[in-house]
């Protein structure tokens, strides 16, 4: 592991697959939904939504106090992306946990997650039930992207 990767992980997020500057959609995931997100498309792994948000808020406060060069970790990560790039966030927690990522640079965002708790079943059954399975992630990516569909999809149940 490089020092840069270790720092990114500690700061709250790292690129699993870095997008090209003309990417049409980005998936940002956290937690146990990693296999579903990875199967969907290239992505940003969130290791700490709390640290990532705290850094973003601190940079904003610094800019308000006159430090125009202040930039957070998440701003640096998302900076190369076009504002036309859609963003899908997904985690095995409440969708609002990562929904704020769209506000960082003004990306259209589809936030997926678990809105109701208490269900039991296999991981695959629960992912399907909560709409955080690979197919649902791809549907959200298509909704967030402006152009042609990302790939052929099955209808959502």
C-alpha positions as CSV (number, residue, x, y, z in Angstrom):
1,X,0.0,0.0,0.0
2,X,1.3,3.4,-0.9
3,X,1.5,6.3,1.6
4,X,-1.0,8.2,-0.7
5,X,-3.5,5.3,-0.6
6,X,-3.2,5.0,3.2
7,X,-3.7,8.7,3.6
8,X,-6.8,8.6,1.3
9,X,-8.3,5.7,3.4
10,X,-7.6,7.6,6.6
11,X,-9.2,10.8,5.2
12,X,-12.4,9.0,4.4
13,X,-12.4,7.8,0.7
14,X,-10.2,6.4,-2.0
15,X,-10.6,5.5,-5.7
16,X,-11.1,1.8,-6.4
17,X,-11.3,2.7,-10.1
18,X,-10.4,6.3,-10.9
19,X,-12.9,7.7,-13.5
20,X,-11.8,9.3,-16.7
21,X,-12.5,13.1,-17.0
22,X,-15.4,12.4,-19.3
23,X,-17.1,9.9,-17.0
24,X,-20.9,10.0,-17.2
25,X,-21.6,8.5,-13.8
26,X,-19.7,7.7,-10.6
27,X,-20.7,5.2,-7.9
28,X,-19.7,6.0,-4.3
29,X,-20.3,3.2,-1.9
30,X,-19.8,2.4,1.7
31,X,-20.0,-0.9,3.7
32,X,-21.2,-4.3,2.8
33,X,-22.6,-3.3,-0.6
34,X,-19.1,-3.3,-2.1
35,X,-19.6,-6.4,-4.2
36,X,-22.9,-5.1,-5.7
37,X,-21.3,-1.6,-6.4
38,X,-18.2,-3.1,-7.9
39,X,-20.2,-5.3,-10.2
40,X,-22.1,-2.2,-11.4
41,X,-19.4,0.2,-12.5
42,X,-16.1,2.0,-11.5
43,X,-16.2,3.6,-8.0
44,X,-15.2,5.6,-5.1
45,X,-14.9,3.7,-1.8
46,X,-16.0,5.7,1.2
47,X,-14.2,4.5,4.4
48,X,-15.6,7.2,6.7
49,X,-18.6,9.4,5.7
50,X,-18.0,11.3,9.0
51,X,-14.4,12.2,8.3
52,X,-15.1,13.0,4.7
53,X,-18.0,15.4,5.7
54,X,-16.0,16.9,8.5
55,X,-13.2,17.7,6.1
56,X,-15.6,19.3,3.6
57,X,-17.3,21.4,6.3
58,X,-13.9,22.5,7.7
59,X,-12.7,23.6,4.2
60,X,-15.9,25.5,3.7
61,X,-15.5,27.3,7.0
62,X,-11.9,28.1,6.1
63,X,-13.0,29.6,2.8
64,X,-15.6,31.7,4.6
65,X,-12.9,33.0,6.8
66,X,-10.8,34.1,3.9
67,X,-8.7,31.0,3.1
68,X,-9.7,30.8,-0.6
69,X,-7.2,27.9,-1.2
70,X,-8.8,25.6,1.3
71,X,-9.9,22.4,-0.3
72,X,-11.2,19.2,1.3
73,X,-10.2,15.6,0.5
74,X,-13.6,14.9,-1.2
75,X,-13.3,18.1,-3.2
76,X,-9.9,17.0,-4.5
77,X,-11.3,13.5,-5.3
78,X,-14.3,14.9,-7.3
79,X,-12.5,17.9,-8.9
80,X,-11.5,16.0,-12.1
81,X,-15.1,15.0,-12.8
82,X,-17.3,17.0,-15.2
83,X,-20.3,18.6,-13.5
84,X,-22.4,16.6,-16.0
85,X,-21.2,13.4,-14.4
86,X,-24.0,11.7,-12.5
87,X,-23.4,10.4,-9.0
88,X,-24.9,7.3,-7.3
89,X,-24.3,6.8,-3.6
90,X,-25.0,3.4,-2.1
91,X,-24.6,1.9,1.4
92,X,-26.1,-0.6,3.7
93,X,-27.3,2.3,5.9
94,X,-29.7,5.2,5.4
95,X,-29.3,6.9,2.0
96,X,-28.9,10.4,3.4
97,X,-25.5,9.3,4.9
98,X,-23.9,9.8,1.5
99,X,-26.5,11.9,-0.3
100,X,-24.6,15.1,0.6
101,X,-21.8,14.1,-1.8
102,X,-23.8,15.6,-4.7
103,X,-23.6,19.0,-3.1
104,X,-19.8,19.0,-3.1
105,X,-19.5,20.0,-6.8
106,X,-23.2,20.1,-7.9
107,X,-23.5,16.6,-9.4
108,X,-27.0,15.1,-10.0
109,X,-27.2,12.4,-7.3
110,X,-29.2,9.3,-6.8
111,X,-28.9,8.1,-3.2
112,X,-29.5,4.4,-2.4
113,X,-29.7,2.8,1.0
114,X,-31.8,1.1,3.6
115,X,-34.7,3.2,4.7
116,X,-36.5,0.7,6.9
117,X,-34.8,-1.7,9.3
118,X,-35.7,-5.0,10.8
119,X,-36.0,-7.3,7.8
120,X,-34.2,-10.7,7.8
121,X,-32.9,-12.8,4.9
122,X,-29.9,-13.6,2.9
123,X,-27.6,-10.7,1.9
124,X,-28.8,-11.1,-1.7
125,X,-32.4,-11.0,-0.6
126,X,-31.9,-8.0,1.6
127,X,-30.0,-6.1,-1.1
128,X,-32.8,-6.8,-3.6
129,X,-35.5,-5.8,-1.1
130,X,-33.8,-2.5,-0.3
131,X,-32.9,-1.7,-3.9
132,X,-29.2,-1.8,-3.3
133,X,-28.4,-4.8,-5.5
134,X,-26.3,-4.5,-8.7
135,X,-29.3,-4.1,-10.9
136,X,-30.7,-1.3,-8.8
137,X,-27.4,0.5,-8.8
138,X,-27.2,0.3,-12.6
139,X,-30.7,1.6,-12.9
140,X,-29.8,4.5,-10.6
141,X,-26.6,5.1,-12.7
142,X,-28.8,5.3,-15.9
143,X,-31.1,7.8,-14.2
144,X,-28.2,10.0,-13.1
145,X,-26.4,9.9,-16.5
146,X,-27.6,12.1,-19.3
147,X,-26.6,9.9,-22.3
148,X,-27.2,6.4,-23.4
149,X,-27.9,3.6,-20.9
150,X,-24.9,2.3,-19.1
151,X,-25.7,-1.3,-20.0
152,X,-28.7,-3.7,-20.5
153,X,-30.8,-4.0,-17.3
154,X,-33.5,-6.3,-15.9
155,X,-36.6,-4.5,-14.8
156,X,-36.7,-3.7,-11.1
157,X,-39.1,-5.9,-9.1
